[in-house]
Amino acid sequence: MTRLIVAAGGGGDAVAAAMLHAALYGDEDQAVILTYAWDRLLVDPVPGPRLPSDFTGLELLTQSVWLVPAEARPIAPAGSTLPRLAAELPHTFALIDPQHGAEGITRQLEELVSNLEPTSIDLLDVGGDILARGDEPTLKSPLADALTLAACCQVNAPIRLLVAGPGLDGELPIAQVQGLLGPLVHTLTAKDVEPVSSILEWHPSEATGMLAATARGVRGVCEVRDAGLPISLTDDGPTLHEVDLDDALSRNELARAILSTTTLDEAETHSREICGYSEIDYERNKAAWLKDQPAEEFDPGTVLSQLDHFENEARSRGVTHTTFRRLAEALGLPGSQREALRALLIETAPEQYAAPLWDLTATEAASA
């Protein structure tokens, strides 16, 4: 039997899909995870999602659905975590191709359903921004989720919408997300995280990292992103809820507007009109800025000195944890040096590594 899981926003949602499969279905069925190759600028210096033409080594499954095997490679300068996920996880990864808008993704889904005849279809979003209206001031990346939601609502097959880790993406206030959730399906545990534990050692997703950390029992306040957004790590963090798919579409103005779109550019235009921006425009602007920044050598002594200052300031703000992405941004390091930073810190202060987060309180506890 085959389970089809649609990772609503790509990136970390694909890793969370593997956790979902372990938690709900165990080893009895195979999973096909349909996801974007959209890893943002930390991994991929090219703005926007990657298309099939951005890879070598893809395998054509249906007329419009490509599989991403471990042997696939993004064509430079593009980057993608999908081939490595395919190499390290037992699941099959299929590529969401958004170049033909919501109608194109609907067609891909219909072909997959016809080809696989899946036992179940789940649309998974970590955090809950798929439930946004579109005008919320804290919303940062609505387009990917809106496209998958619009497509799923047009497929003639039963699809269950699941939201994991309500509020962990920092896109909507947790109280707002909680008011939109349906019944509790499952509360993730450390056992559910185990199948992706090695993935979390290198994958940069902050929301899925916090989802895993809360499933392992981590509690506190985690600072994320370049802006230092504080996210509460509570008992709600590892929960998985069902939400009515039609209700989500009725609420999501952007998803409704892009139902009949046939190009990604058209979907972007609707995002600018409804949300006031396109997240791909943000990536374009940031990529241009990063390109002009001078490349600096990674100096461990300087990094550790800057880290000490950052940690003291963060603790004064009530922060207990942070992500390595946030640390790299705060210390002015390029994404290419995130792994070097992570390795240095874990070697220097292993007691602060609350996988996959960095614990700012461990040093205080040790010295108390």
One Martini backbone bead per residue (centre of mass of N, CA, C, O) as a GRO file, in nm:
protein
  368
    1MET     BB    1   0.100   0.034   0.015
    2THR     BB    2   0.017   0.388  -0.039
    3ARG     BB    3   0.130   0.701   0.072
    4LEU     BB    4   0.022   1.040   0.035
    5ILE     BB    5   0.235   1.331   0.079
    6VAL     BB    6   0.186   1.679   0.111
    7ALA     BB    7   0.416   1.938   0.109
    8ALA     BB    8   0.310   2.249   0.128
    9GLY     BB    9   0.613   2.421   0.156
   10GLY     BB   10   0.835   2.252   0.176
   11GLY     BB   11   1.123   2.156   0.291
   12GLY     BB   12   1.044   2.081   0.612
   13ASP     BB   13   0.777   1.935   0.533
   14ALA     BB   14   0.920   1.679   0.423
   15VAL     BB   15   1.033   1.588   0.696
   16ALA     BB   16   0.760   1.585   0.848
   17ALA     BB   17   0.639   1.361   0.670
   18ALA     BB   18   0.819   1.138   0.789
   19MET     BB   19   0.707   1.167   1.074
   20LEU     BB   20   0.413   1.115   1.009
   21HIS     BB   21   0.449   0.831   0.900
   22ALA     BB   22   0.565   0.708   1.161
   23ALA     BB   23   0.324   0.787   1.351
   24LEU     BB   24   0.068   0.669   1.166
   25TYR     BB   25   0.211   0.408   0.979
   26GLY     BB   26   0.488   0.327   0.986
   27ASP     BB   27   0.610   0.028   0.804
   28GLU     BB   28   0.360  -0.080   0.627
   29ASP     BB   29   0.411   0.166   0.432
   30GLN     BB   30   0.450   0.363   0.170
   31ALA     BB   31   0.601   0.680   0.070
   32VAL     BB   32   0.485   0.970  -0.103
   33ILE     BB   33   0.655   1.281  -0.147
   34LEU     BB   34   0.516   1.589  -0.222
   35THR     BB   35   0.748   1.849  -0.330
   36TYR     BB   36   0.931   2.109  -0.307
   37ALA     BB   37   1.219   2.290  -0.439
   38TRP     BB   38   1.236   2.499  -0.147
   39ASP     BB   39   1.521   2.627   0.043
   40ARG     BB   40   1.617   2.878   0.009
   41LEU     BB   41   1.912   3.073   0.060
   42LEU     BB   42   2.070   2.877   0.249
   43VAL     BB   43   2.094   2.663  -0.005
   44ASP     BB   44   1.963   2.850  -0.238
   45PRO     BB   45   2.070   3.119  -0.443
   46VAL     BB   46   1.803   3.079  -0.598
   47PRO     BB   47   1.518   3.208  -0.649
   48GLY     BB   48   1.285   3.010  -0.568
   49PRO     BB   49   1.171   2.742  -0.723
   50ARG     BB   50   1.244   2.438  -0.847
   51LEU     BB   51   1.272   2.284  -1.150
   52PRO     BB   52   1.321   2.023  -1.356
   53SER     BB   53   1.542   2.195  -1.525
   54ASP     BB   54   1.735   2.212  -1.248
   55PHE     BB   55   1.793   1.905  -1.317
   56THR     BB   56   1.951   1.598  -1.278
   57GLY     BB   57   1.817   1.264  -1.272
   58LEU     BB   58   1.535   1.245  -1.325
   59GLU     BB   59   1.209   1.074  -1.295
   60LEU     BB   60   0.950   0.971  -1.490
   61LEU     BB   61   0.617   0.889  -1.396
   62THR     BB   62   0.455   1.102  -1.547
   63GLN     BB   63   0.374   1.350  -1.754
   64SER     BB   64   0.418   1.571  -1.472
   65VAL     BB   65   0.598   1.366  -1.289
   66TRP     BB   66   0.883   1.388  -1.082
   67LEU     BB   67   1.150   1.218  -0.959
   68VAL     BB   68   1.383   1.218  -0.666
   69PRO     BB   69   1.670   1.088  -0.658
   70ALA     BB   70   1.980   1.046  -0.523
   71GLU     BB   71   2.122   1.112  -0.815
   72ALA     BB   72   2.032   1.378  -0.819
   73ARG     BB   73   2.098   1.720  -0.951
   74PRO     BB   74   2.163   2.033  -0.924
   75ILE     BB   75   2.206   2.311  -1.120
   76ALA     BB   76   2.428   2.528  -1.142
   77PRO     BB   77   2.365   2.731  -0.864
   78ALA     BB   78   2.178   2.543  -0.758
   79GLY     BB   79   1.982   2.411  -0.479
   80SER     BB   80   1.924   2.092  -0.284
   81THR     BB   81   1.783   1.851  -0.047
   82LEU     BB   82   1.640   1.608  -0.195
   83PRO     BB   83   1.862   1.400  -0.267
   84ARG     BB   84   1.944   1.351   0.030
   85LEU     BB   85   1.672   1.255   0.128
   86ALA     BB   86   1.658   1.013  -0.070
   87ALA     BB   87   1.919   0.876   0.053
   88GLU     BB   88   1.817   0.878   0.382
   89LEU     BB   89   1.530   0.789   0.292
   90PRO     BB   90   1.260   0.548   0.222
   91HIS     BB   91   1.137   0.751   0.036
   92THR     BB   92   0.943   0.906  -0.213
   93PHE     BB   93   1.025   1.180  -0.432
   94ALA     BB   94   0.819   1.441  -0.548
   95LEU     BB   95   0.777   1.710  -0.777
   96ILE     BB   96   0.681   2.027  -0.748
   97ASP     BB   97   0.540   2.211  -1.030
   98PRO     BB   98   0.469   2.571  -1.050
   99GLN     BB   99   0.478   2.687  -1.355
  100HIS     BB  100   0.141   2.613  -1.385
  101GLY     BB  101   0.029   2.651  -1.129
  102ALA     BB  102  -0.249   2.520  -0.986
  103GLU     BB  103  -0.327   2.350  -1.234
  104GLY     BB  104  -0.061   2.191  -1.250
  105ILE     BB  105  -0.076   2.061  -0.964
  106THR     BB  106  -0.344   1.922  -1.006
  107ARG     BB  107  -0.244   1.737  -1.233
  108GLN     BB  108  -0.028   1.593  -1.068
  109LEU     BB  109  -0.218   1.473  -0.858
  110GLU     BB  110  -0.402   1.314  -1.048
  111GLU     BB  111  -0.177   1.133  -1.159
  112LEU     BB  112  -0.090   1.010  -0.890
  113VAL     BB  113  -0.359   0.886  -0.808
  114SER     BB  114  -0.384   0.706  -1.060
  115ASN     BB  115  -0.104   0.556  -1.028
  116LEU     BB  116  -0.110   0.476  -0.704
  117GLU     BB  117  -0.359   0.439  -0.533
  118PRO     BB  118  -0.390   0.557  -0.252
  119THR     BB  119  -0.482   0.508   0.075
  120SER     BB  120  -0.373   0.807   0.129
  121ILE     BB  121  -0.418   1.175   0.177
  122ASP     BB  122  -0.182   1.428   0.279
  123LEU     BB  123  -0.180   1.764   0.399
  124LEU     BB  124   0.119   1.930   0.508
  125ASP     BB  125   0.165   2.169   0.785
  126VAL     BB  126   0.398   2.375   0.941
  127GLY     BB  127   0.221   2.596   1.182
  128GLY     BB  128  -0.039   2.733   0.979
  129ASP     BB  129  -0.021   2.930   0.717
  130ILE     BB  130  -0.252   2.789   0.546
  131LEU     BB  131  -0.474   2.964   0.736
  132ALA     BB  132  -0.447   3.220   0.601
  133ARG     BB  133  -0.565   3.502   0.448
  134GLY     BB  134  -0.305   3.742   0.373
  135ASP     BB  135  -0.305   4.016   0.586
  136GLU     BB  136  -0.098   3.939   0.781
  137PRO     BB  137   0.181   4.090   0.929
  138THR     BB  138   0.342   3.798   0.989
  139LEU     BB  139   0.339   3.718   0.702
  140LYS     BB  140   0.588   3.562   0.460
  141SER     BB  141   0.498   3.251   0.316
  142PRO     BB  142   0.209   3.186   0.123
  143LEU     BB  143   0.237   3.061  -0.169
  144ALA     BB  144   0.293   2.757  -0.148
  145ASP     BB  145   0.045   2.683   0.026
  146ALA     BB  146  -0.172   2.801  -0.163
  147LEU     BB  147  -0.116   2.616  -0.404
  148THR     BB  148  -0.169   2.340  -0.264
  149LEU     BB  149  -0.451   2.402  -0.165
  150ALA     BB  150  -0.582   2.463  -0.437
  151ALA     BB  151  -0.520   2.185  -0.562
  152CYS     BB  152  -0.650   1.991  -0.351
  153CYS     BB  153  -0.947   2.119  -0.391
  154GLN     BB  154  -0.950   1.991  -0.712
  155VAL     BB  155  -0.946   1.700  -0.621
  156ASN     BB  156  -1.091   1.374  -0.680
  157ALA     BB  157  -1.018   1.331  -0.351
  158PRO     BB  158  -0.937   1.237  -0.040
  159ILE     BB  159  -0.822   1.507   0.176
  160ARG     BB  160  -0.601   1.564   0.446
  161LEU     BB  161  -0.559   1.824   0.673
  162LEU     BB  162  -0.243   1.901   0.834
  163VAL     BB  163  -0.127   2.038   1.151
  164ALA     BB  164   0.192   2.109   1.267
  165GLY     BB  165   0.305   2.297   1.500
  166PRO     BB  166   0.154   2.536   1.616
  167GLY     BB  167   0.333   2.842   1.545
  168LEU     BB  168   0.640   2.754   1.456
  169ASP     BB  169   0.667   2.958   1.195
  170GLY     BB  170   0.573   3.264   1.272
  171GLU     BB  171   0.315   3.364   1.091
  172LEU     BB  172   0.114   3.306   1.329
  173PRO     BB  173  -0.054   3.335   1.593
  174ILE     BB  174  -0.119   3.089   1.812
  175ALA     BB  175  -0.411   3.170   1.888
  176GLN     BB  176  -0.514   3.172   1.596
  177VAL     BB  177  -0.451   2.882   1.519
  178GLN     BB  178  -0.607   2.733   1.746
  179GLY     BB  179  -0.895   2.846   1.643
  180LEU     BB  180  -0.862   2.655   1.358
  181LEU     BB  181  -0.858   2.383   1.478
  182GLY     BB  182  -0.903   2.063   1.499
  183PRO     BB  183  -0.856   1.764   1.574
  184LEU     BB  184  -0.666   1.551   1.743
  185VAL     BB  185  -0.435   1.307   1.615
  186HIS     BB  186  -0.139   1.380   1.743
  187THR     BB  187   0.155   1.328   1.955
  188LEU     BB  188   0.466   1.381   1.936
  189THR     BB  189   0.766   1.193   1.970
  190ALA     BB  190   1.079   1.078   1.992
  191LYS     BB  191   1.013   0.827   1.819
  192ASP     BB  192   0.911   0.991   1.566
  193VAL     BB  193   1.198   1.131   1.515
  194GLU     BB  194   1.411   0.909   1.462
  195PRO     BB  195   1.396   0.877   1.138
  196VAL     BB  196   1.518   1.206   1.130
  197SER     BB  197   1.774   1.260   1.305
  198SER     BB  198   1.995   1.285   1.080
  199ILE     BB  199   1.861   1.520   0.925
  200LEU     BB  200   1.871   1.735   1.164
  201GLU     BB  201   2.190   1.773   1.143
  202TRP     BB  202   2.146   1.948   0.843
  203HIS     BB  203   1.877   2.066   0.830
  204PRO     BB  204   1.748   2.412   0.817
  205SER     BB  205   1.478   2.385   0.944
  206GLU     BB  206   1.307   2.547   1.195
  207ALA     BB  207   1.020   2.435   1.237
  208THR     BB  208   1.100   2.130   1.232
  209GLY     BB  209   1.307   2.152   1.456
  210MET     BB  210   1.099   2.239   1.675
  211LEU     BB  211   0.916   1.999   1.650
  212ALA     BB  212   1.129   1.793   1.742
  213ALA     BB  213   1.207   1.924   2.011
  214THR     BB  214   0.924   1.908   2.144
  215ALA     BB  215   0.905   1.596   2.117
  216ARG     BB  216   1.172   1.583   2.317
  217GLY     BB  217   1.094   1.827   2.549
  218VAL     BB  218   1.135   2.109   2.462
  219ARG     BB  219   1.143   2.424   2.644
  220GLY     BB  220   1.051   2.772   2.560
  221VAL     BB  221   1.251   3.017   2.375
  222CYS     BB  222   1.282   3.069   2.023
  223GLU     BB  223   1.514   3.202   1.801
  224VAL     BB  224   1.452   3.335   1.467
  225ARG     BB  225   1.589   3.435   1.212
  226ASP     BB  226   1.708   3.746   1.123
  227ALA     BB  227   1.494   3.897   1.328
  228GLY     BB  228   1.441   3.733   1.598
  229LEU     BB  229   1.202   3.542   1.642
  230PRO     BB  230   0.980   3.449   1.891
  231ILE     BB  231   0.928   3.105   2.004
  232SER     BB  232   0.712   2.897   2.157
  233LEU     BB  233   0.784   2.609   2.365
  234THR     BB  234   0.530   2.379   2.392
  235ASP     BB  235   0.281   2.138   2.423
  236ASP     BB  236   0.179   2.221   2.126
  237GLY     BB  237   0.417   2.161   1.933
  238PRO     BB  238   0.370   1.823   1.886
  239THR     BB  239   0.106   1.867   1.741
  240LEU     BB  240  -0.170   1.708   1.550
  241HIS     BB  241  -0.403   1.847   1.316
  242GLU     BB  242  -0.716   1.874   1.191
  243VAL     BB  243  -0.850   2.028   0.883
  244ASP     BB  244  -1.072   2.166   0.694
  245LEU     BB  245  -1.031   2.215   0.365
  246ASP     BB  246  -1.263   2.414   0.294
  247ASP     BB  247  -1.211   2.612   0.524
  248ALA     BB  248  -0.930   2.695   0.436
  249LEU     BB  249  -1.015   2.809   0.159
  250SER     BB  250  -1.223   3.017   0.266
  251ARG     BB  251  -0.992   3.180   0.419
  252ASN     BB  252  -0.792   3.171   0.170
  253GLU     BB  253  -0.757   3.417  -0.053
  254LEU     BB  254  -0.517   3.331  -0.228
  255ALA     BB  255  -0.611   3.047  -0.304
  256ARG     BB  256  -0.868   3.139  -0.451
  257ALA     BB  257  -0.726   3.329  -0.665
  258ILE     BB  258  -0.531   3.069  -0.782
  259LEU     BB  259  -0.699   2.827  -0.897
  260SER     BB  260  -0.662   2.922  -1.229
  261THR     BB  261  -0.372   2.913  -1.256
  262THR     BB  262  -0.088   2.875  -1.519
  263THR     BB  263   0.124   3.047  -1.351
  264LEU     BB  264   0.356   3.175  -1.135
  265ASP     BB  265   0.330   3.474  -1.206
  266GLU     BB  266   0.027   3.490  -1.152
  267ALA     BB  267   0.045   3.413  -0.852
  268GLU     BB  268   0.228   3.649  -0.771
  269THR     BB  269   0.034   3.876  -0.840
  270HIS     BB  270  -0.178   3.797  -0.626
  271SER     BB  271   0.011   3.831  -0.384
  272ARG     BB  272   0.057   4.134  -0.419
  273GLU     BB  273  -0.247   4.214  -0.396
  274ILE     BB  274  -0.319   4.063  -0.115
  275CYS     BB  275  -0.032   4.082   0.060
  276GLY     BB  276   0.188   4.301  -0.077
  277TYR     BB  277   0.357   4.044  -0.181
  278SER     BB  278   0.649   3.848  -0.270
  279GLU     BB  279   0.865   3.605  -0.167
  280ILE     BB  280   1.040   3.613  -0.426
  281ASP     BB  281   1.118   3.907  -0.410
  282TYR     BB  282   1.270   3.883  -0.147
  283GLU     BB  283   1.479   3.683  -0.259
  284ARG     BB  284   1.588   3.864  -0.479
  285ASN     BB  285   1.687   4.094  -0.296
  286LYS     BB  286   1.870   3.921  -0.110
  287ALA     BB  287   2.049   3.798  -0.327
  288ALA     BB  288   2.166   4.069  -0.425
  289TRP     BB  289   2.289   4.146  -0.152
  290LEU     BB  290   2.470   3.894  -0.105
  291LYS     BB  291   2.645   3.927  -0.363
  292ASP     BB  292   2.782   4.206  -0.235
  293GLN     BB  293   2.914   4.045  -0.021
  294PRO     BB  294   3.186   3.979   0.144
  295ALA     BB  295   3.411   3.727   0.174
  296GLU     BB  296   3.473   3.553   0.477
  297GLU     BB  297   3.661   3.412   0.699
  298PHE     BB  298   3.657   3.149   0.916
  299ASP     BB  299   3.676   3.250   1.265
  300PRO     BB  300   3.662   3.102   1.564
  301GLY     BB  301   3.737   3.328   1.764
  302THR     BB  302   3.535   3.539   1.665
  303VAL     BB  303   3.279   3.370   1.687
  304LEU     BB  304   3.292   3.313   1.998
  305SER     BB  305   3.283   3.609   2.082
  306GLN     BB  306   3.013   3.679   1.945
  307LEU     BB  307   2.845   3.461   2.086
  308ASP     BB  308   2.862   3.560   2.375
  309HIS     BB  309   2.713   3.824   2.321
  310PHE     BB  310   2.454   3.705   2.207
  311GLU     BB  311   2.368   3.528   2.447
  312ASN     BB  312   2.339   3.752   2.656
  313GLU     BB  313   2.120   3.911   2.504
  314ALA     BB  314   1.913   3.685   2.470
  315ARG     BB  315   1.867   3.623   2.771
  316SER     BB  316   1.759   3.917   2.829
  317ARG     BB  317   1.497   3.835   2.637
  318GLY     BB  318   1.418   3.523   2.722
  319VAL     BB  319   1.602   3.329   2.576
  320THR     BB  320   1.675   2.965   2.539
  321HIS     BB  321   1.677   2.937   2.217
  322THR     BB  322   1.828   2.836   1.899
  323THR     BB  323   1.930   2.853   1.574
  324PHE     BB  324   2.171   2.816   1.332
  325ARG     BB  325   2.052   3.021   1.145
  326ARG     BB  326   2.036   3.254   1.345
  327LEU     BB  327   2.333   3.259   1.419
  328ALA     BB  328   2.445   3.319   1.140
  329GLU     BB  329   2.294   3.585   1.103
  330ALA     BB  330   2.392   3.732   1.369
  331LEU     BB  331   2.712   3.682   1.279
  332GLY     BB  332   2.739   3.726   0.959
  333LEU     BB  333   2.696   3.452   0.812
  334PRO     BB  334   2.693   3.251   0.569
  335GLY     BB  335   2.531   2.968   0.473
  336SER     BB  336   2.805   2.811   0.405
  337GLN     BB  337   2.885   2.838   0.741
  338ARG     BB  338   2.683   2.677   0.919
  339GLU     BB  339   2.830   2.402   0.957
  340ALA     BB  340   3.085   2.517   1.088
  341LEU     BB  341   2.941   2.639   1.327
  342ARG     BB  342   2.811   2.386   1.440
  343ALA     BB  343   3.072   2.221   1.485
  344LEU     BB  344   3.211   2.420   1.677
  345LEU     BB  345   2.995   2.432   1.904
  346ILE     BB  346   2.973   2.128   1.971
  347GLU     BB  347   3.275   2.101   2.043
  348THR     BB  348   3.284   2.330   2.264
  349ALA     BB  349   2.947   2.289   2.365
  350PRO     BB  350   2.771   2.006   2.398
  351GLU     BB  351   2.561   2.089   2.630
  352GLN     BB  352   2.400   2.295   2.415
  353TYR     BB  353   2.287   2.048   2.251
  354ALA     BB  354   1.939   2.053   2.147
  355ALA     BB  355   1.831   1.865   1.935
  356PRO     BB  356   1.858   2.109   1.679
  357LEU     BB  357   1.938   2.304   1.909
  358TRP     BB  358   2.037   2.596   2.101
  359ASP     BB  359   2.135   2.623   2.437
  360LEU     BB  360   2.136   2.910   2.660
  361THR     BB  361   2.110   2.757   2.963
  362ALA     BB  362   2.338   2.543   3.012
  363THR     BB  363   2.564   2.727   3.129
  364GLU     BB  364   2.408   2.821   3.376
  365ALA     BB  365   2.354   2.539   3.499
  366ALA     BB  366   2.660   2.457   3.526
  367SER     BB  367   2.733   2.723   3.716
  368ALA     BB  368   2.517   2.684   3.963
   0.00000   0.00000   0.00000
